[in-house]
Amino acid sequence: MTNKMNSGQPLGSVIQGSLTEGLEVRLHPDISVEDMRVGKFLVVQGMRSRFFCMLTDVALGAANARIIANPPNWEDTFLRDVLAGSGTYGTINLAPMLMFTPESEESFSPTNGTTNPFLPSVTGLASFVPQTSTTMELLPVKTIPSHFSQVYEASVDDFRRVFGWEDDPQRRNFSIGKPLDMDVPVCIDLNRFVERSNGVFGKSGTGKSFLTRLLLAGVIRKNAAVNLIFDMHSEYGWEAVAEGKNVNTVKGLKQLFPSKVEVYTLDPESTKRRGVRDAQELYLSYEQIEVEDIKLCSRDLGLSDAALDNANILYSEFGKSWIVQLLNMTNEEIEMFCDEKRGHKGSIMALQRKLLRMDSLKYMRAVCPQNYISKIVQCLESGKNVVIEFGSQSNMLSYMLVTNMITRRIHEHYVKKADKFLQSKNPSDRPTPLMITIEEAHRFLDPAIVQSTIFGTIARELRKYFVTLLVVDQRPSGIDNEVMSQIGTRITALLNDEKDIDAIFTGVSGGSGLRSVLAKLDSKQQALILGHAVPMPVVVRTRPYDATFYEQIGEPAWEEKPDAEVFAAAELAKADLGF
């Protein structure tokens, strides 16, 4: 059997299909069904349009049931060859995603003597470029090709038309990877990416952290948004353990972009042991904790609804000092307080016992010498990206408490800035888009609490106040359906659980055809990308996060920079300090 893959010859003919169910294609006799892989990209040449499609299923067919009932002996190669293509054949199912249509139909008319800009030249499919001045318009699929339309391999030019190229001066494109069987970049539009909240999903061990680090590096490199990253396991700011066998560690964002990234740590000793340079300490005070922060952590603290109700009574009485006052109360003082304020003694005593756990948190203080959250806000406003490392404080209580406290106050700041911009219409007042990265996202976006948390608010606001989320999770089914429907771009590695797969396609039209694609991904370095930042769903072999990537996207290290640049930066720093 001759292999015509990548030769520019047709692979098969459309035999039936519909707009909702996709196309069924019968492969030509000389095309091996084994060359057809789920997730592959093919194009169907119609009479007026060219359809860009994803392969969603592969099947075998037989023209006569007697062949299946009495198959030829395996050694009888002659009979097998006779039957191939006529008696037995392969079929594939395609999901049309986009269509290329000439903007001027008159210049494309088969009767006007012009050259069809879609038909392949004698040099093969790779030369599928317009041979006339006809401009191609990329449109959503509203129709399907006719019977017996021919199917071809997607060319490099097809991919360029759909996904653009990374050095496009008109767009902030970033190469996230390549198709499974082609050496051409697949780009996401970072301007569209940061417009909405996004998600990175996949079961444990599929490389979610590497995918997230890849995306963050692209956003920082292209200045698409400023980032606030809550780094639960110390994987993003500085060196992290590599998953491959050849390299022990991979660079963090601070090493790639030393002038654009600041690292704050809740555990200075751990951060120092890891060799992180220029990390700044971060402390929080009891006075900064409000009842909403405690409510989000109620499951980890073991608090009842009655305890939270009494927390509101304490806050109404003591204001910001409510926790300090509570922790210092004796049993007699609690009893007196309940008599005066109609509190419940048992609930307040239980609340006191549970909140005493926070005394063991290294970063918690009764009073802080300065407002560290304000320092983080200043960094973000100056265009610096902030990574908050947790070190040994990476338990779920700390992660949820700190993330909520900081996010809520930064969101309040952005709301004020956005309101000012809407009033003044002055471009200088326009806030820089902020993307907040959180891990274990289902804990923050659980249906039971999402309506009352700042993270549910941000997800539902879309880009109203220039703040969006990048959620990283292995259990998308634990995230509220309404929030999932607002996730703009979903980058999904392998998932096995049916509920998690269903959650990925919440609010996605045509998701049924993509389920098989997602289920067939490899466990490493493959992902399905769909949503706002890409023109169509696409399966990619993700870009390696290695030395080549560092060189292409990162800033040179100080020791690699020219002396003049280093001296200039030093003089600028002196001027900032008033020397």
Buried (B, 14 or more C-beta within 10 A) or exposed (E): EEEBEBBBBBBBBBBEBEEEBBBBBBBBBEBBBEBBEBBBBBBBBBEBBBBBBBBBBBEEBBEEEEEEEEBBEEEEEEEBEEBBBEBBBBBBBBBBBBBBBBEEEEBBEEEEEBEBBBEBEEEBBBBBBBBEEBEBEEEEBEBBBEEEBBBBBBBBBBBBBBBBEBEEEEBBBBBBBBBBBBEBBBBBBBBBBBBBBBBBBBBEEBBBBBBBBBBBBBBBBBEBBBBBBBBBBBBBBBBBEBBEEEEEEBBBBBBBBBEBBBBBBBBBEBBEEBEBEEBBEBBBBBBBBBBBBBBBBBBBBEBBEBBBBBBBBBBEBBEBBBBBBBBEBEEEEBBEBBEEEEBBBBBBBBBBEBBEEBEEBBBBBEEBEEBBBEBBBEBBBEEBBBBBBBBEBBEEBBBBBBBBBBBBBBBEBBBEBBEEBEEEEEEEBBBBBBBBBBBBBBBBBBBEBBEEBBBBBBBBBBBBBBBBBBBBBBBBBBBBBBBBEBBBBBBBBBBEEEEBBBBBBBEBEBBBBBBBBBBBBEEBBBBBBBBBBBBBBBBBBBBEBBEEBBEEBBBEEEEEBEEEEEEEEEEEEEEEEEE
